[in-house]
Amino acid sequence: MDGQHRPCPLEWLDQFAMRNFTGSAEFDDTLPLSDGLLEAGFRVDLARLSAALSEWLIRRGKGEGRPVRVEITEASRKDEP
C-alpha cells in the first residue's frame, strides 16, 4: 500500500493456490512456502501468475481499495554457483 513493498503473506498465497486449480500451469504448478515465497514449476509463466495473483488480491479486498501490484522474480537455484 502507498508504494510500499512487502512480502505477500503466506495465508494469502495459500488461499490463492487452493482456489485456482484450473488445469493451467500458472496456477496448478505452484506451492506456497512462506511469506513472499512460493515454488513454481518450469512451465509457469511468471508474468501471467503475477497478473492473476494481483487481480485475485484486489478482488478479495487485500489492497484496501488501492491497486495491488505483485512482483514475482526467479530466485537462484541452490545448486547454481
Backbone torsions as a table, in degrees:
resi	resn	phi	psi	omega
1	MET	NA	147.6	178.2
2	ASP	52.6	40.5	177.6
3	GLY	78.0	6.0	179.9
4	GLN	-78.0	144.9	173.4
5	HIS	-107.8	130.6	175.9
6	ARG	-155.8	155.4	-179.9
7	PRO	-65.0	142.3	175.4
8	CYS	-69.2	129.2	-179.4
9	PRO	-59.4	142.2	179.0
10	LEU	-54.0	-39.7	-179.9
11	GLU	-56.7	-42.9	179.7
12	TRP	-68.3	-42.3	178.3
13	LEU	-62.3	-41.8	177.4
14	ASP	-61.2	-46.5	-179.7
15	GLN	-61.1	-43.0	178.9
16	PHE	-62.7	-47.8	-177.7
17	ALA	-63.2	-40.9	-177.3
18	MET	-72.1	-21.9	-176.2
19	ARG	-102.8	3.7	-174.5
20	ASN	-126.2	40.1	173.5
21	PHE	-78.9	100.3	-170.1
22	THR	-118.9	-6.4	-172.4
23	GLY	86.3	3.2	179.9
24	SER	-103.7	133.0	-177.7
25	ALA	-57.8	-32.4	-177.9
26	GLU	-58.8	-26.0	-176.8
27	PHE	-111.9	-42.4	-173.0
28	ASP	-76.8	-23.7	-178.0
29	ASP	-98.1	37.3	177.7
30	THR	-125.0	148.0	178.9
31	LEU	-138.2	109.5	177.0
32	PRO	-63.6	135.3	-177.5
33	LEU	-113.6	-41.7	-179.9
34	SER	-165.3	179.3	178.5
35	ASP	-52.6	124.3	175.8
36	GLY	72.5	10.4	-176.3
37	LEU	-136.1	126.6	172.5
38	LEU	-139.4	151.7	177.3
39	GLU	-98.3	137.3	-177.5
40	ALA	-132.7	146.5	177.3
41	GLY	-71.6	165.1	-178.3
42	PHE	-65.9	-21.5	-179.7
43	ARG	-80.5	-6.9	-175.7
44	VAL	-74.6	127.0	174.5
45	ASP	-87.4	107.6	-173.5
46	LEU	-62.0	-35.6	178.7
47	ALA	-65.8	-42.0	179.5
48	ARG	-68.0	-41.5	177.5
49	LEU	-62.2	-43.9	179.5
50	SER	-59.8	-46.7	179.9
51	ALA	-63.2	-43.2	-178.8
52	ALA	-66.3	-41.2	178.9
53	LEU	-66.6	-41.2	177.2
54	SER	-58.6	-48.5	-179.6
55	GLU	-61.7	-43.5	-179.5
56	TRP	-62.8	-44.1	179.6
57	LEU	-63.0	-39.7	178.5
58	ILE	-64.7	-46.0	179.9
59	ARG	-61.5	-30.3	-179.5
60	ARG	-87.3	3.4	176.7
61	GLY	76.8	16.5	-176.8
62	LYS	-71.6	-18.3	178.4
63	GLY	-92.3	3.1	-179.4
64	GLU	49.8	48.3	177.0
65	GLY	86.7	-1.7	179.6
66	ARG	-109.5	156.6	175.9
67	PRO	-63.1	148.1	176.5
68	VAL	-118.5	123.9	178.3
69	ARG	-114.2	121.5	-179.6
70	VAL	-99.6	129.7	175.4
71	GLU	-111.0	123.0	178.5
72	ILE	-117.1	126.2	178.2
73	THR	-124.5	153.0	179.1
74	GLU	-85.3	127.0	176.6
75	ALA	-83.3	151.8	176.3
76	SER	-70.0	146.4	179.6
77	ARG	-76.1	148.1	-178.4
78	LYS	-61.1	-30.6	-176.8
79	ASP	-84.9	-2.4	178.1
80	GLU	-85.5	145.5	179.2
81	PRO	-68.0	NA	NA
